């Protein structure tokens, strides 16, 4: 068996990685570590992980993580770089934080308050590349992988085929996305209290202020082979988990709805975790709950000459932990889908 350690196991992302690892036939759970929760039992912070409830949370140090084949880092942004540097080069390190996602140092320092640590291969296997092929080809056999952010996962999957095929303008892309509160992490925050969230939706990071904006633009520019400009507005929804992203872009003259659908069906027809729904059926966050799948639907607004693509993902599974396990499978030479659920939980 391949031994896997999870650093930051007390948080939402770390707990979700452990949930998936418990069902993985090729990986066994090794060390589980935490920061302020170290010394306690995993069951005290994740009572739903019954088989691991008696595991002691160890300190997050290179010594504790040593000896594992793969290490998942589910740490606050800015904390992964130093830890990763202390791990052997032959250990597969999969970072769920933002530390190594951005290629641009200036984009990093605009949104984060730590030095830019560089970039690792980007862990979105389904991302179409302009020269053909997919991002997964750059992940197979790798030892350092940066897992995408949850919003960028939904938005990139929604728009990459369109920008890559030249069917939409690259300078008129608008995204409004709603996320559940788990996307903000497990730390106590007054604006995330139940009394503040229940029965209310609210925007944040308005006017280009959300740190996922440069990551979205980086991904879409990679798919298009040219710069893409995105206006991104996130909103907070009164639900624990899930993302619903409504993405629009101006259609190039002469492009028809039939042509656009062909582009998407050709792009994702063989992808096990990205599903273009039948016409007339629209994505919902409840339908992907707990699964590693993304549901997409598209329409052409003929009046405004805009493409509308709606994507739904579970921000903790396909948006974080599922992507991490999917990338680890590729890096370790395993079947890409091992341990990853295709079905959601309903109702």
Number of C-alpha atoms within 10 A of each C-alpha: 9 13 15 24 25 28 28 26 30 28 22 22 30 25 24 21 24 25 22 21 22 15 14 16 11 14 21 16 17 19 23 29 28 24 17 12 19 18 14 16 19 26 18 16 17 20 14 13 17 11 11 18 15 14 17 19 25 22 20 22 15 15 10 16 25 16 17 19 19 25 27 27 29 29 24 14 16 17 15 22 19 11 14 19 10 13 19 13 11 11 17 24 27 28 28 29 22 24 25 25 25 24 18 14 13 12 16 23 12 11 14 15 10 12 13 19 17 14 17 20 18 22 28 28 19 21 23 24 19 18 10 9 12 16 18 20 12 17 25 18 16 21 21 26 26 26 30 29 25 24 26 22 29 29 28 25 27 29 27 23 26 25 24 24 15 13 21 24 17 22 13 15 21 16 19 17 22 23 27 21 22 18 22 13 12 13 10 9 9 10 10 17 11 12 10 12 18 12 10 10 14 11 13 12 14 12 9 15 15 14 16 21 21 23 23 26 21 23 27 31 20 19 27 23 14 13 15 20 18 21 18 24 20 24 18 20 22 18 18 13 20 30 34 27 28 20 25 24 24 20 25 15 10 9 15 15 16 10 11 21 18 11 17 22 15 12 21 19 13 10 14 14 18 22 19 22 14 10 10 8 11 16 22 17 24 17 20 26 24 27 23 30 27 27 23 26 22 26 17 21 14 11 6 9 17 20 25 20 23 25 29 33 34 31 32 29 29 32 30 28 30 29 28 27 28 24 30 30 21 22 23 18 13 15 12 19 18 19 21 23 18 15 14 16 10 9 6
